[in-house]
Amino acid sequence: MTTPAPDAALQQLIAALPKVDLHLHLDGCILPQTLLELARAEQHPLPADDAAALLPYMQVDGACDSLKQYLERFDLVLPLLQTGEALERAAYETLQQSAAHNCIYIEVRFAPQLHTGRGLSPAQAIGHVLAGLRRGEQDFGVQAQAIAICMRHHPESLNREVIEAAAGYMGQGLAAVDLAGDEAGYPPELFRSVFGLAAERGLPATIHAGEAGGPANIREAIHGLGAVRIGHGVRLREDPELLDEIRRLQVPLELCPVSNIQTRAVADWADYPIREYVEQGLFVTVNTDNPTVSGTSMTREYGELAARFGFTAPEIATLILSSIEAAWLDPAGKEALRRQLLCSCAGLGIRLHGHA
Protein backbone atom coordinates (compact mmCIF):
# COMPACT_ATOMS: atom_id res chain seq x y z
CA MET A 1 0.00 0.00 0.00
CA THR A 2 1.69 3.21 -1.15
CA THR A 3 1.49 5.96 1.45
CA PRO A 4 1.95 9.59 0.43
CA ALA A 5 4.07 11.37 3.00
CA PRO A 6 2.53 14.19 5.01
CA ASP A 7 4.45 17.42 5.42
CA ALA A 8 7.53 16.73 7.57
CA ALA A 9 6.63 19.39 10.14
CA LEU A 10 3.09 18.02 10.41
CA GLN A 11 4.43 14.51 10.78
CA GLN A 12 6.55 15.70 13.72
CA LEU A 13 3.49 17.24 15.33
CA ILE A 14 1.53 14.02 14.83
CA ALA A 15 4.32 12.03 16.47
CA ALA A 16 4.45 14.43 19.42
CA LEU A 17 0.71 14.59 20.12
CA PRO A 18 -0.66 12.44 22.97
CA LYS A 19 -2.97 9.85 21.43
CA VAL A 20 -5.86 7.55 22.31
CA ASP A 21 -6.66 4.16 20.75
CA LEU A 22 -10.13 2.78 21.52
CA HIS A 23 -10.24 -0.12 19.03
CA LEU A 24 -7.19 -2.30 19.53
CA HIS A 25 -7.19 -6.10 19.41
CA LEU A 26 -4.77 -7.91 21.71
CA ASP A 27 -4.06 -10.77 19.30
CA GLY A 28 -3.47 -8.27 16.49
CA CYS A 29 -0.56 -6.71 18.40
CA ILE A 30 1.74 -9.70 18.84
CA LEU A 31 5.25 -9.00 17.62
CA PRO A 32 7.03 -11.62 15.46
CA GLN A 33 9.89 -11.93 17.95
CA THR A 34 7.43 -12.53 20.78
CA LEU A 35 5.64 -15.22 18.78
CA LEU A 36 8.98 -16.90 18.05
CA GLU A 37 9.90 -16.94 21.72
CA LEU A 38 6.51 -18.29 22.78
CA ALA A 39 6.74 -20.99 20.09
CA ARG A 40 10.23 -22.05 21.12
CA ALA A 41 9.16 -22.37 24.74
CA GLU A 42 6.26 -24.60 23.66
CA GLN A 43 8.19 -26.40 20.89
CA HIS A 44 5.41 -25.25 18.62
CA PRO A 45 6.20 -25.19 14.87
CA LEU A 46 6.03 -21.93 12.94
CA PRO A 47 6.44 -21.35 9.19
CA ALA A 48 9.66 -19.34 9.74
CA ASP A 49 12.39 -19.22 12.37
CA ASP A 50 13.32 -15.55 12.43
CA ALA A 51 11.25 -12.43 12.95
CA ALA A 52 11.72 -10.92 9.50
CA ALA A 53 10.75 -14.14 7.74
CA LEU A 54 7.79 -14.68 10.07
CA LEU A 55 6.26 -11.22 9.63
CA PRO A 56 4.68 -11.91 6.18
CA TYR A 57 2.68 -14.75 7.76
CA MET A 58 1.36 -12.39 10.45
CA GLN A 59 0.68 -9.28 8.37
CA VAL A 60 -1.50 -8.55 5.37
CA ASP A 61 0.30 -7.17 2.35
CA GLY A 62 -1.73 -4.20 1.14
CA ALA A 63 -5.39 -5.08 0.68
CA CYS A 64 -6.79 -8.59 0.97
CA ASP A 65 -9.92 -10.05 -0.57
CA SER A 66 -12.21 -9.80 2.45
CA LEU A 67 -12.51 -9.47 6.20
CA LYS A 68 -12.57 -13.26 6.42
CA GLN A 69 -9.18 -13.50 4.71
CA TYR A 70 -7.83 -10.77 6.99
CA LEU A 71 -8.98 -12.69 10.07
CA GLU A 72 -7.05 -15.78 8.94
CA ARG A 73 -3.84 -14.02 10.01
CA PHE A 74 -4.86 -14.64 13.61
CA ASP A 75 -4.81 -18.43 13.18
CA LEU A 76 -1.02 -18.43 13.56
CA VAL A 77 -1.05 -16.46 16.80
CA LEU A 78 -3.92 -17.87 18.84
CA PRO A 79 -2.43 -21.32 19.60
CA LEU A 80 0.37 -19.56 21.46
CA LEU A 81 -1.92 -17.34 23.56
CA GLN A 82 -3.32 -20.14 25.72
CA THR A 83 -1.49 -19.59 29.01
CA GLY A 84 -1.73 -16.89 31.64
CA GLU A 85 1.92 -16.01 31.13
CA ALA A 86 1.46 -15.53 27.38
CA LEU A 87 -1.64 -13.36 27.85
CA GLU A 88 0.07 -11.18 30.44
CA ARG A 89 3.07 -10.72 28.17
CA ALA A 90 0.88 -9.86 25.20
CA ALA A 91 -1.04 -7.27 27.20
CA TYR A 92 2.14 -5.79 28.65
CA GLU A 93 3.79 -5.50 25.24
CA THR A 94 0.65 -3.91 23.77
CA LEU A 95 1.14 -1.00 26.16
CA GLN A 96 4.84 -0.89 25.33
CA GLN A 97 4.04 -0.55 21.62
CA SER A 98 1.36 2.07 22.28
CA ALA A 99 3.75 4.09 24.44
CA ALA A 100 6.21 4.20 21.54
CA HIS A 101 3.60 6.22 19.64
CA ASN A 102 2.82 8.52 22.57
CA CYS A 103 -0.53 6.95 23.41
CA ILE A 104 -1.80 8.04 26.80
CA TYR A 105 -4.92 5.86 26.96
CA ILE A 106 -5.94 2.66 25.17
CA GLU A 107 -8.76 0.13 25.33
CA VAL A 108 -7.56 -3.39 24.53
CA ARG A 109 -10.14 -5.91 23.34
CA PHE A 110 -9.88 -9.69 23.19
CA ALA A 111 -12.13 -12.75 23.16
CA PRO A 112 -11.67 -14.72 26.41
CA GLN A 113 -13.10 -17.92 24.91
CA LEU A 114 -10.33 -17.97 22.29
CA HIS A 115 -7.77 -18.41 25.08
CA THR A 116 -9.31 -21.37 26.93
CA GLY A 117 -7.73 -24.16 24.85
CA ARG A 118 -5.39 -25.27 27.61
CA GLY A 119 -7.63 -25.01 30.63
CA LEU A 120 -8.02 -21.32 31.38
CA SER A 121 -11.56 -20.20 32.12
CA PRO A 122 -12.87 -16.99 30.52
CA ALA A 123 -12.59 -15.28 33.90
CA GLN A 124 -8.99 -16.41 34.30
CA ALA A 125 -8.14 -15.19 30.80
CA ILE A 126 -9.57 -11.77 31.64
CA GLY A 127 -7.64 -11.70 34.91
CA HIS A 128 -4.32 -12.42 33.20
CA VAL A 129 -4.86 -9.76 30.55
CA LEU A 130 -5.73 -7.21 33.23
CA ALA A 131 -2.59 -8.16 35.17
CA GLY A 132 -0.47 -7.53 32.08
CA LEU A 133 -2.19 -4.19 31.49
CA ARG A 134 -1.61 -3.10 35.08
CA ARG A 135 2.09 -3.93 34.85
CA GLY A 136 2.34 -2.09 31.55
CA GLU A 137 0.61 0.95 33.00
CA GLN A 138 3.23 1.11 35.73
CA ASP A 139 6.19 0.68 33.40
CA PHE A 140 5.09 2.74 30.39
CA GLY A 141 2.70 5.34 31.76
CA VAL A 142 -0.12 4.41 29.39
CA GLN A 143 -3.56 4.11 30.99
CA ALA A 144 -5.46 1.03 29.76
CA GLN A 145 -8.72 -0.84 30.10
CA ALA A 146 -9.94 -4.09 28.58
CA ILE A 147 -12.99 -4.97 26.48
CA ALA A 148 -14.20 -8.59 26.45
CA ILE A 149 -15.33 -9.86 23.04
CA CYS A 150 -18.08 -12.34 22.27
CA MET A 151 -17.42 -14.20 19.00
CA ARG A 152 -20.04 -14.46 16.28
CA HIS A 153 -19.25 -18.09 15.47
CA HIS A 154 -19.52 -19.23 19.10
CA PRO A 155 -22.72 -20.76 20.54
CA GLU A 156 -24.79 -18.62 22.85
CA SER A 157 -23.69 -20.61 25.90
CA LEU A 158 -20.03 -19.66 25.41
CA ASN A 159 -20.86 -16.02 24.83
CA ARG A 160 -23.03 -15.88 27.94
CA GLU A 161 -20.04 -17.22 29.90
CA VAL A 162 -18.00 -14.28 28.59
CA ILE A 163 -20.67 -11.81 29.72
CA GLU A 164 -20.80 -13.31 33.21
CA ALA A 165 -17.00 -13.39 33.48
CA ALA A 166 -16.74 -9.79 32.28
CA ALA A 167 -19.36 -8.67 34.81
CA GLY A 168 -17.09 -9.97 37.57
CA TYR A 169 -14.34 -7.58 36.49
CA MET A 170 -16.48 -4.54 35.71
CA GLY A 171 -14.91 -1.50 37.36
CA GLN A 172 -11.66 -3.40 37.95
CA GLY A 173 -10.04 -2.62 34.60
CA LEU A 174 -12.70 -4.08 32.33
CA ALA A 175 -14.73 -1.39 30.59
CA ALA A 176 -17.20 -3.06 28.22
CA VAL A 177 -18.10 -6.00 25.98
CA ASP A 178 -18.02 -6.39 22.21
CA LEU A 179 -19.17 -8.66 19.37
CA ALA A 180 -16.63 -9.55 16.66
CA GLY A 181 -15.86 -12.09 13.96
CA ASP A 182 -17.43 -12.86 10.60
CA GLU A 183 -20.01 -10.07 10.37
CA ALA A 184 -21.30 -11.12 6.96
CA GLY A 185 -21.97 -14.68 8.11
CA TYR A 186 -23.51 -13.95 11.52
CA PRO A 187 -25.85 -10.94 11.61
CA PRO A 188 -26.23 -9.12 14.92
CA GLU A 189 -29.87 -10.06 15.54
CA LEU A 190 -28.62 -13.55 16.49
CA PHE A 191 -27.09 -12.06 19.63
CA ARG A 192 -29.96 -10.13 21.21
CA SER A 193 -30.18 -12.49 24.17
CA VAL A 194 -26.44 -12.35 24.87
CA PHE A 195 -26.34 -8.56 24.87
CA GLY A 196 -29.60 -8.39 26.77
CA LEU A 197 -27.70 -10.23 29.50
CA ALA A 198 -24.86 -7.68 29.20
CA ALA A 199 -27.35 -4.87 29.78
CA GLU A 200 -28.74 -6.68 32.82
CA ARG A 201 -25.22 -6.95 34.23
CA GLY A 202 -24.53 -3.26 33.62
CA LEU A 203 -21.97 -3.83 30.88
CA PRO A 204 -21.84 -1.23 28.09
CA ALA A 205 -21.33 -2.57 24.57
CA THR A 206 -19.50 -1.69 21.41
CA ILE A 207 -20.42 -3.86 18.43
CA HIS A 208 -18.43 -4.52 15.25
CA ALA A 209 -20.89 -3.45 12.56
CA GLY A 210 -20.91 -1.79 9.16
CA GLU A 211 -17.53 -3.25 8.19
CA ALA A 212 -18.20 -6.46 6.25
CA GLY A 213 -21.97 -5.96 6.51
CA GLY A 214 -24.23 -3.09 5.58
CA PRO A 215 -25.88 -0.34 7.63
CA ALA A 216 -28.74 -2.62 8.71
CA ASN A 217 -26.21 -4.24 11.04
CA ILE A 218 -25.43 -0.85 12.58
CA ARG A 219 -29.13 -0.21 13.15
CA GLU A 220 -29.54 -3.61 14.82
CA ALA A 221 -26.40 -3.11 16.92
CA ILE A 222 -27.86 0.12 18.31
CA HIS A 223 -31.51 -0.82 18.67
CA GLY A 224 -31.32 -4.60 19.12
CA LEU A 225 -28.08 -5.07 21.05
CA GLY A 226 -27.89 -1.76 22.90
CA ALA A 227 -24.52 -0.67 21.51
CA VAL A 228 -23.36 2.75 22.65
CA ARG A 229 -20.35 2.72 20.31
CA ILE A 230 -19.91 1.13 16.88
CA GLY A 231 -16.78 -0.73 15.86
CA HIS A 232 -15.95 0.59 12.36
CA GLY A 233 -19.33 1.70 10.98
CA VAL A 234 -17.66 2.69 7.74
CA ARG A 235 -20.70 1.68 5.65
CA LEU A 236 -23.09 3.95 7.55
CA ARG A 237 -23.32 6.33 4.58
CA GLU A 238 -25.29 3.73 2.62
CA ASP A 239 -28.35 4.61 4.73
CA PRO A 240 -28.83 8.41 4.93
CA GLU A 241 -31.75 8.09 7.36
CA LEU A 242 -29.67 5.98 9.74
CA LEU A 243 -26.72 8.34 9.33
CA ASP A 244 -28.93 11.22 10.46
CA GLU A 245 -30.02 9.21 13.49
CA ILE A 246 -26.45 8.25 14.45
CA ARG A 247 -25.44 11.90 14.12
CA ARG A 248 -28.37 13.02 16.25
CA LEU A 249 -27.60 10.42 18.91
CA GLN A 250 -23.85 11.15 18.65
CA VAL A 251 -22.93 7.46 18.70
CA PRO A 252 -19.14 7.22 18.44
CA LEU A 253 -17.76 5.41 15.39
CA GLU A 254 -14.49 3.55 15.94
CA LEU A 255 -12.97 4.01 12.49
CA CYS A 256 -9.77 2.10 11.70
CA PRO A 257 -8.66 3.56 8.37
CA VAL A 258 -5.74 1.31 7.39
CA SER A 259 -7.57 -1.85 8.41
CA ASN A 260 -10.79 -0.70 6.71
CA ILE A 261 -8.92 -0.39 3.42
CA GLN A 262 -7.23 -3.77 3.84
CA THR A 263 -10.45 -5.64 4.60
CA ARG A 264 -12.25 -4.07 1.63
CA ALA A 265 -14.77 -2.30 3.83
CA VAL A 266 -14.31 0.39 1.16
CA ALA A 267 -12.81 0.03 -2.30
CA ASP A 268 -9.80 2.27 -1.84
CA TRP A 269 -8.55 5.40 -0.09
CA ALA A 270 -10.31 7.70 -2.55
CA ASP A 271 -13.61 6.19 -1.38
CA TYR A 272 -12.89 6.33 2.36
CA PRO A 273 -15.60 8.45 4.03
CA ILE A 274 -13.81 9.92 7.02
CA ARG A 275 -13.64 13.48 5.71
CA GLU A 276 -17.36 13.49 4.84
CA TYR A 277 -18.25 11.90 8.19
CA VAL A 278 -16.37 14.61 10.06
CA GLU A 279 -17.90 17.38 7.97
CA GLN A 280 -21.39 15.90 8.47
CA GLY A 281 -20.97 16.13 12.23
CA LEU A 282 -20.67 12.42 13.03
CA PHE A 283 -18.84 11.40 16.21
CA VAL A 284 -15.63 10.01 14.65
CA THR A 285 -12.71 8.38 16.43
CA VAL A 286 -9.56 6.99 14.77
CA ASN A 287 -7.94 3.73 15.87
CA THR A 288 -5.45 1.04 14.81
CA ASP A 289 -7.50 -2.20 15.04
CA ASN A 290 -4.51 -4.59 14.66
CA PRO A 291 -1.10 -2.93 14.58
CA THR A 292 0.92 -6.02 13.63
CA VAL A 293 -1.59 -7.51 11.20
CA SER A 294 -2.15 -4.17 9.47
CA GLY A 295 1.38 -2.83 9.81
CA THR A 296 0.07 0.31 11.45
CA SER A 297 0.22 2.54 14.51
CA MET A 298 -1.64 5.60 15.73
CA THR A 299 1.14 7.70 14.23
CA ARG A 300 0.59 6.08 10.84
CA GLU A 301 -3.21 6.35 11.04
CA TYR A 302 -3.10 10.10 11.54
CA GLY A 303 -0.29 10.42 9.00
CA GLU A 304 -2.53 8.77 6.41
CA LEU A 305 -5.33 11.22 7.17
CA ALA A 306 -2.96 14.17 6.83
CA ALA A 307 -1.43 12.96 3.58
CA ARG A 308 -4.55 11.63 1.87
CA PHE A 309 -7.31 13.92 3.12
CA GLY A 310 -5.51 17.08 4.19
CA PHE A 311 -6.27 16.78 7.90
CA THR A 312 -4.45 19.55 9.76
CA ALA A 313 -2.82 19.37 13.19
CA PRO A 314 -5.83 21.09 14.86
CA GLU A 315 -8.20 18.67 13.12
CA ILE A 316 -6.15 15.69 14.28
CA ALA A 317 -6.05 17.03 17.83
CA THR A 318 -9.83 17.45 17.66
CA LEU A 319 -10.18 13.80 16.61
CA ILE A 320 -8.10 12.82 19.64
CA LEU A 321 -10.40 14.91 21.84
CA SER A 322 -13.31 12.95 20.37
CA SER A 323 -11.61 9.69 21.33
CA ILE A 324 -11.18 10.99 24.88
CA GLU A 325 -14.87 11.88 25.00
CA ALA A 326 -15.83 8.40 23.71
CA ALA A 327 -13.56 6.56 26.16
CA TRP A 328 -15.12 4.50 28.93
CA LEU A 329 -13.82 6.72 31.69
CA ASP A 330 -15.51 8.76 34.39
CA PRO A 331 -15.65 12.55 33.93
CA ALA A 332 -12.54 13.10 36.05
CA GLY A 333 -10.59 10.57 34.01
CA LYS A 334 -11.62 12.20 30.74
CA GLU A 335 -10.79 15.66 32.06
CA ALA A 336 -7.28 14.53 33.05
CA LEU A 337 -6.62 13.23 29.52
CA ARG A 338 -8.17 16.35 27.99
CA ARG A 339 -5.88 18.59 30.02
CA GLN A 340 -2.86 16.53 29.00
CA LEU A 341 -3.74 16.85 25.31
CA LEU A 342 -4.54 20.57 25.46
CA CYS A 343 -1.31 21.28 27.35
CA SER A 344 0.60 19.41 24.65
CA CYS A 345 -1.22 21.34 21.91
CA ALA A 346 -0.29 24.62 23.58
CA GLY A 347 3.34 23.58 23.78
CA LEU A 348 3.35 22.53 20.13
CA GLY A 349 1.67 25.72 18.96
CA ILE A 350 -1.54 23.95 17.88
CA ARG A 351 -4.53 26.25 18.29
CA LEU A 352 -7.88 24.52 18.78
CA HIS A 353 -11.13 26.37 18.15
CA GLY A 354 -13.03 26.80 21.39
CA HIS A 355 -10.12 25.81 23.63
CA ALA A 356 -7.88 28.30 25.35
Disulfide bonds with the S-S distance in Angstrom:
none
